[in-house]
Amino acid sequence: MAEAPTAGSDEGSVDAFLQGGPSLRHAPGPYFGSYGGRWMPESLIAALDELEDTFEKAKADPEFTAQIADLNKNYSGRPSLLTEAKRFAEHAGGVRIFLKREDLNHTGSHKINNVLGQALLAKRMGKTRVIAETGAGQHGVASATAAALLGLECVVYMGAEDCRRQALNVARMELLGATVIPVTNGSQTLKDAINEALRDWVANVGNTHYLLGTAAGAHPFPAMVRYFHEVIGEEARAQILEQTGRLPDAVCACIGGGSNAIGIFHGFLDDPSVKIYGFEAGGDGVETGRHAATITLGRPGVLHGARSYLMQDDDGQTIESHSISAGLDYPGVGPEHSYLADIGRVSYEPITDSEAMEAFRLLCRTEGIIPAIESSHALAGAIKVGQRLAAEEGTGSGEVSDKIVIVNLSGRGDKDVATAAEWFDLLDKDSAEATIGKEGEQL
Amino acid sequence: MTSKSAIAIDKARAEGRAALIGYLPAGYPSVEETIAAGIALARNGADLIEIGIPYSDPVMDGPVIQAATTEALAKGFTVRQVFEVVAGITGQTDAAVLVMTYWNPVMRMGVDEFSRRLAEAGGAGLITPDLIPDEAAEWMEASDKYGLDRVFLVAPSSSTERMRRTVEASRGFVYAVSIMGVTGARSSVSAAAKGVVAAAKDAGAERVCVGLGVSNADQVAEIAAYADGVIVGTALVSAIRDGGVDAVANLTKDLSAGLTRK
């Protein structure tokens, strides 16, 4: 596990917080300690100001909050369930494990919370067009969904390589009426899709909102994306109190940019008894250099508008990340996570592809739930956390611990079936699926 | 504080014309050719030269400059070579040489260390496309310490208040973005450019130069009528790509003819 760096000059520390210091919830930005800000071209500052102003007014407008609540309930299907995973928990030191079921939301992940909120803001600003970036396609599909629902034009930028591998998600976005533009410059990955979306935004900012998919980027995006995902943590906190009568001992989530994580963490940041864990993509192992463990091994820098931990070389050039999970395959991370790491409130640890895939299979077979590979990183982390908690408690093998761990199951794994089938060698070598798989396609 | 950029622009002004500013990406197609092309720029009519640092995520650049900087990086360009390029040009010409850079490479080296080395190489200062004055405290301090120019950008979308603050933070000149968009040649100069220059002047700017989308002598002439300097980038990058240093020299001659045309 990575040691959290010392807080340095950042105001506040976890010690101060534990001794009744200021709340860590609802941090407004633009700065989270020394992270965040607006490292952006001047051309876009007016649009960021307009967005911030619209967002602040909307938050205070009962009509807006009622609209969000209505969509969450009657369109997305919220509140999402909190499901106890008893058979899975037997592999995690015998602690009690509860899954926050964001996989049951419409479109199959937490992403819908943010896109509905931002699409409503786009309408409030009188914008008729939204643009989005996507890696594997989850945020692209969610954006296309929100745009269809609210009657907005939608353009999604996606790395050319990802378009080829995720042909079905491209078709899904197109069915929903979006235009998908393959990005062929740079490394042709998610970060280049963000670069291309920013170039589009600079040129079309008059009628266009950039619907950024994670809690990163320039202010107000990190605080705003968190706001739309706070519902995850608020629901989970109320549900665990109702089901068990007490707060959990630990909360676990996976981290790419960090939107699902900041959403669930938010509910528990001010509960000192709750340990909080973020699990980054360790890829082939952090020692191999092929990973996306930004906080574990990154250094502070600026990318896509915010100062935060960043995978970069000695020249400040961004290093390409690697992960089996496209949703975690990003060399940056949201600035609030960098701050929470520095002050020691949240522990960030890497989970390798292999560990994540083992947890993926375990959840399938013990609970009848196919998780997203992203979320499988949180599941693998929860197994480790559960075993540690049980060890601290001195619970022997086979005994049941009364420790409680909540895992944010941020998405469902339907999109990952081909990757998993290939990983576990489940395909008949002569099948059409195996042939496609060899070419790197996702089904 | 004396400003190398201001001196170069004022010298052009004393000759009754606007200044010509030419952009070249460092290390494209090689460090030696960037130096040779920079010298050719200066000897054929450019008053200021802007050397770009190739960067992995150039969000303000269009396809031509992206392709050039991606190639430079693939060939192994390292950030410290930019000082070699600057010193190579300032050693041979009187042109003011600025570095255009996205901010992360400067942060990585350390703002003070980068500034010290730039000053040592004879550089005039920095043009910073993704650094706004709001985030520039460290750069304000280092640029004062080493006597470097701070060229911030203003855009058609900049509010009056932001225009005022940006002009106040700048030294040397203010870079007026002519259009809402990224770098690249365009068939006509945006009508917004004239308005941005006027707004920057109203906000107190002494020298305002216009860039983005300028590629030929006619456009240079059009902008020279109301701005203190004209910045050409993509057209020069295409020239060095297709015809090497000679093509840069010829295009610069052409462009500079536009400066004095009435």
Chai-1 contact restraints between the chains, C-beta under 6 A:
chainA,res_idxA,chainB,res_idxB,connection_type,confidence,min_distance_angstrom,max_distance_angstrom,comment,restraint_id
A,G37,B,E135,contact,1.0,0.0,6.0,A-B,restraint_1
A,W39,B,W103,contact,1.0,0.0,6.0,A-B,restraint_2
A,W39,B,D130,contact,1.0,0.0,6.0,A-B,restraint_3
A,W39,B,E135,contact,1.0,0.0,6.0,A-B,restraint_4
A,P41,B,M60,contact,1.0,0.0,6.0,A-B,restraint_5
A,P41,B,P129,contact,1.0,0.0,6.0,A-B,restraint_6
A,P41,B,D130,contact,1.0,0.0,6.0,A-B,restraint_7
A,E42,B,I132,contact,1.0,0.0,6.0,A-B,restraint_8
A,E42,B,L153,contact,1.0,0.0,6.0,A-B,restraint_9
A,E42,B,A155,contact,1.0,0.0,6.0,A-B,restraint_10
A,S43,B,A155,contact,1.0,0.0,6.0,A-B,restraint_11
A,S43,B,S157,contact,1.0,0.0,6.0,A-B,restraint_12
A,S43,B,V177,contact,1.0,0.0,6.0,A-B,restraint_13
A,S43,B,M180,contact,1.0,0.0,6.0,A-B,restraint_14
A,A46,B,S157,contact,1.0,0.0,6.0,A-B,restraint_15
A,N185,B,Q66,contact,1.0,0.0,6.0,A-B,restraint_16
A,N195,B,D57,contact,1.0,0.0,6.0,A-B,restraint_17
A,N195,B,V59,contact,1.0,0.0,6.0,A-B,restraint_18
A,L198,B,V59,contact,1.0,0.0,6.0,A-B,restraint_19
A,R199,B,V182,contact,1.0,0.0,6.0,A-B,restraint_20
A,V202,B,G181,contact,1.0,0.0,6.0,A-B,restraint_21
A,A203,B,M180,contact,1.0,0.0,6.0,A-B,restraint_22
A,A203,B,G181,contact,1.0,0.0,6.0,A-B,restraint_23
A,G301,B,N104,contact,1.0,0.0,6.0,A-B,restraint_24
A,G301,B,M107,contact,1.0,0.0,6.0,A-B,restraint_25
A,V302,B,W103,contact,1.0,0.0,6.0,A-B,restraint_26
A,V302,B,N104,contact,1.0,0.0,6.0,A-B,restraint_27
A,D315,B,T78,contact,1.0,0.0,6.0,A-B,restraint_28
A,D315,B,V79,contact,1.0,0.0,6.0,A-B,restraint_29
A,D315,B,P105,contact,1.0,0.0,6.0,A-B,restraint_30
A,G316,B,N104,contact,1.0,0.0,6.0,A-B,restraint_31
A,G316,B,P105,contact,1.0,0.0,6.0,A-B,restraint_32
A,G316,B,R108,contact,1.0,0.0,6.0,A-B,restraint_33
A,Q317,B,S56,contact,1.0,0.0,6.0,A-B,restraint_34
A,T318,B,S56,contact,1.0,0.0,6.0,A-B,restraint_35
A,T318,B,D57,contact,1.0,0.0,6.0,A-B,restraint_36
